[in-house]
Amino acid sequence: MNHIEFEINQNSDQNAKNIINKYTNNTFCTLANNCNNIDENTTLNHEKQMHQILETVLSINFYVKRIDSRLSKMKKKNTEKAVQETQPIDDEFVCLFPLTLIYGLTNIQLKMTNNDDFSSKMKSYMMVIGGTDSKNLVKRLLERIFSNELAKRCSWTGFGRDHHTKEHNFKLKYLKLMRYMLDIARAKFNCTESDFEKFIKDWFRHGTQRYKRDMDRLSQPHQ
C-alpha cells in the first residue's frame, strides 16, 4: 500500500479528493523543478559549445592570415626574381614607343602573340617602369607606350569616336598588352581587375584633352 492509499484509508471519503490533489501538485512541482534543471544544463552545454566554436573560428582565422602573409611574401619574392631575370632592352625596341598609330598597336599585338622573344622583351620593358602605387604604375605604363595622338583614338570597350577623324575608337580590352599591364599591377601592388579597368578608362577618356594641350605647346613660338 502506497502513501496515498494509506492516507485515504485513514480519512473519510470527503477528504480523499483533497489528498489526491495534494500529491498530484507535489508531483507536478517535482517535475517542473527537474525540467528547469534540464533547461539550465542544456543552456550551459550550448554556451560551452558556442565557446568552443568561437575558439575554433579564431584559430582558423589566425592560420589563414599566416598563410596569406606567406603567400604575399612568396609573390613578392617571385616578382623580384622576375625583374632580375628581365631581358636587356635594345635601342631598336625602345624606339618603337610611344606608339602613334593604330597600325603600330595592332603590330605589337601580333608580335606578342607570335613571337616569344618579343613578348619577353615587352614584359621586361614594362616591369622596369615602376610606380608609387597601382594607379601611378598604370599611368606611367600608358604614358610610355601610348602617345596622346593614339590615346584619343582608343577606349577600353571601343565605344566612342575620334573627334577629328570620326572613326570608331580602337578596342583595348582584349589586347595582350592590357593583360600584361594588369599582371604587373597585381604582382606589385595587388591591384584588382576592377581598379585596373577604372584607371585605363580614365586615362584614355582624357586623351583628346592631352592631345590638344600637346598641339597648343607645339604651336606656341619658342621664347
C-alpha positions as CSV (number, residue, x, y, z in Angstrom):
1,M,0.0,0.0,0.0
2,N,1.5,3.4,-1.0
3,H,1.3,6.7,0.9
4,I,-1.8,8.0,-0.9
5,E,-3.8,4.8,-0.3
6,F,-2.8,4.8,3.4
7,E,-3.9,8.4,3.9
8,I,-7.2,7.8,2.0
9,N,-7.9,4.8,4.3
10,Q,-7.2,6.8,7.4
11,N,-9.5,9.6,6.4
12,S,-13.1,10.0,5.3
13,D,-14.2,9.8,1.7
14,Q,-14.8,13.6,1.8
15,N,-11.0,14.2,2.2
16,A,-10.0,11.7,-0.4
17,K,-10.1,14.3,-3.2
18,N,-8.0,16.8,-1.3
19,I,-5.4,14.1,-0.5
20,I,-5.1,13.1,-4.2
21,N,-4.8,16.8,-5.2
22,K,-2.0,17.4,-2.7
23,Y,0.1,14.5,-4.0
24,T,-0.7,15.5,-7.6
25,N,0.5,19.1,-7.0
26,N,3.7,17.8,-5.3
27,T,4.4,15.6,-8.3
28,F,4.0,18.4,-10.8
29,C,6.3,20.7,-8.7
30,T,9.0,18.0,-8.7
31,L,8.6,17.5,-12.5
32,A,8.8,21.3,-13.1
33,N,12.0,21.5,-11.0
34,N,13.5,18.7,-12.9
35,C,12.6,20.4,-16.2
36,N,14.2,23.7,-15.0
37,N,17.4,21.8,-14.2
38,I,17.4,20.2,-17.6
39,D,16.9,23.6,-19.2
40,E,19.8,25.1,-17.2
41,N,22.1,22.2,-18.2
42,T,21.1,22.5,-21.8
43,T,21.9,26.2,-21.8
44,L,25.3,25.6,-20.2
45,N,26.0,22.9,-22.8
46,H,25.0,25.3,-25.6
47,E,27.2,28.1,-24.2
48,K,30.1,25.7,-23.9
49,Q,29.7,24.5,-27.5
50,M,29.4,28.1,-28.8
51,H,32.6,29.0,-26.9
52,Q,34.4,26.0,-28.5
53,I,33.1,27.0,-31.9
54,L,34.3,30.6,-31.4
55,E,37.8,29.4,-30.4
56,T,37.9,27.2,-33.5
57,V,36.9,30.0,-35.8
58,L,39.5,32.3,-34.2
59,S,42.2,29.7,-34.7
60,I,41.3,29.1,-38.3
61,N,41.3,32.9,-38.9
62,F,44.8,33.1,-37.4
63,Y,46.2,30.4,-39.6
64,V,44.5,31.8,-42.7
65,K,46.2,35.2,-42.0
66,R,49.6,33.4,-41.6
67,I,49.1,31.6,-44.9
68,D,48.1,34.8,-46.6
69,S,51.1,36.5,-45.3
70,R,53.4,33.7,-46.5
71,L,51.8,33.8,-50.0
72,S,52.3,37.6,-50.2
73,K,55.9,37.2,-49.4
74,M,56.3,34.4,-52.0
75,K,54.6,36.6,-54.6
76,K,56.8,39.5,-53.8
77,K,59.9,37.3,-54.0
78,N,58.8,35.8,-57.3
79,T,58.1,39.3,-58.7
80,E,61.6,40.5,-57.7
81,K,63.1,37.4,-59.2
82,A,61.2,38.0,-62.4
83,V,62.5,41.6,-62.5
84,Q,66.1,40.3,-62.1
85,E,65.6,37.9,-65.0
86,T,64.3,40.5,-67.4
87,Q,65.9,40.6,-70.8
88,P,68.1,43.6,-71.7
89,I,66.2,46.1,-73.9
90,D,67.9,47.3,-77.0
91,D,67.5,50.8,-78.5
92,E,65.7,49.5,-81.5
93,F,63.0,48.1,-79.3
94,V,62.7,51.2,-77.1
95,C,62.3,53.4,-80.3
96,L,59.0,51.7,-81.0
97,F,57.4,53.7,-78.2
98,P,55.3,55.7,-77.6
99,L,53.0,54.3,-80.3
100,T,51.4,56.9,-82.5
101,L,49.3,54.8,-85.0
102,I,46.6,52.1,-84.7
103,Y,48.8,50.1,-87.1
104,G,51.6,50.1,-84.6
105,L,49.3,48.9,-81.8
106,T,48.0,46.0,-83.9
107,N,51.5,45.1,-84.9
108,I,52.6,45.0,-81.3
109,Q,49.6,42.7,-80.5
110,L,50.6,40.4,-83.4
111,K,54.2,40.2,-82.3
112,M,53.3,39.5,-78.7
113,T,51.1,36.6,-79.9
114,N,53.5,35.0,-82.4
115,N,57.0,36.0,-81.1
116,D,58.0,34.7,-77.7
117,D,61.3,36.7,-77.7
118,F,59.4,39.9,-78.4
119,S,56.8,39.1,-75.8
120,S,59.5,38.6,-73.2
121,K,61.1,41.9,-74.1
122,M,57.7,43.6,-73.8
123,K,57.3,42.2,-70.3
124,S,60.8,43.3,-69.3
125,Y,60.2,46.8,-70.7
126,M,57.0,47.2,-68.7
127,M,58.4,45.6,-65.5
128,V,61.2,48.1,-65.1
129,I,59.0,51.2,-65.5
130,G,57.6,51.0,-62.0
131,G,55.3,53.4,-60.0
132,T,54.4,54.5,-56.5
133,D,51.1,52.7,-56.4
134,S,48.8,50.8,-58.8
135,K,47.2,53.9,-60.3
136,N,50.6,55.6,-60.8
137,L,52.1,52.4,-62.3
138,V,49.3,52.1,-64.8
139,K,49.5,55.8,-65.7
140,R,53.3,55.6,-66.3
141,L,52.9,52.4,-68.4
142,L,50.3,54.0,-70.6
143,E,52.3,57.3,-71.0
144,R,55.4,55.2,-72.0
145,I,53.5,53.0,-74.5
146,F,50.8,55.3,-75.9
147,S,51.2,58.8,-77.4
148,N,48.3,61.2,-76.8
149,E,47.7,61.2,-80.5
150,L,47.0,57.4,-80.4
151,A,45.2,57.6,-77.0
152,K,42.5,59.8,-78.3
153,R,41.6,57.1,-80.8
154,C,41.3,54.3,-78.3
155,S,39.0,53.2,-75.4
156,W,38.6,50.2,-73.2
157,T,35.4,48.9,-74.9
158,G,35.8,50.6,-78.3
159,F,32.9,52.9,-77.6
160,G,33.0,56.4,-79.0
161,R,34.7,58.1,-81.9
162,D,37.8,60.2,-82.6
163,H,36.8,63.8,-82.6
164,H,38.9,64.6,-85.6
165,T,38.7,61.5,-87.8
166,K,35.2,60.5,-86.7
167,E,36.4,56.9,-86.7
168,H,35.3,54.4,-84.1
169,N,37.7,54.0,-81.2
170,F,40.0,51.1,-81.1
171,K,39.1,48.5,-78.5
172,L,41.8,47.8,-75.9
173,K,40.0,45.3,-73.6
174,Y,41.4,42.1,-75.1
175,L,44.9,43.2,-76.0
176,K,47.8,41.1,-74.6
177,L,49.3,44.5,-73.7
178,M,46.5,45.2,-71.3
179,R,46.8,41.7,-69.8
180,Y,50.5,42.2,-69.1
181,M,49.8,45.5,-67.5
182,L,47.2,44.0,-65.2
183,D,49.5,41.1,-64.3
184,I,52.3,43.6,-63.3
185,A,49.9,45.8,-61.3
186,R,48.6,42.8,-59.5
187,A,52.1,41.4,-58.7
188,K,53.5,44.7,-57.5
189,F,50.5,46.4,-55.8
190,N,47.8,43.7,-55.6
191,C,45.7,45.8,-58.0
192,T,42.1,44.4,-58.6
193,E,40.8,44.0,-62.1
194,S,38.0,46.5,-61.4
195,D,40.5,49.2,-60.3
196,F,42.7,48.4,-63.3
197,E,39.8,48.9,-65.7
198,K,38.9,52.2,-64.0
199,F,42.5,53.5,-64.3
200,I,42.6,52.6,-68.0
201,K,39.2,54.1,-68.8
202,D,40.0,57.4,-67.0
203,W,43.4,57.8,-68.7
204,F,42.0,57.2,-72.3
205,R,38.9,59.3,-71.6
206,H,41.2,62.4,-71.3
207,G,43.3,61.5,-74.4
208,T,41.8,64.2,-76.6
209,Q,42.4,66.9,-73.9
210,R,46.0,65.9,-73.6
211,Y,46.5,65.9,-77.3
212,K,45.1,69.4,-77.6
213,R,47.5,70.6,-75.0
214,D,50.3,69.0,-76.9
215,M,49.3,70.8,-80.1
216,D,49.0,74.1,-78.2
217,R,52.5,73.8,-76.9
218,L,53.8,73.0,-80.4
219,S,52.0,76.0,-81.9
220,Q,53.5,78.4,-79.4
221,P,56.6,80.3,-80.6
222,H,59.8,79.4,-78.9
223,Q,61.0,82.0,-76.5
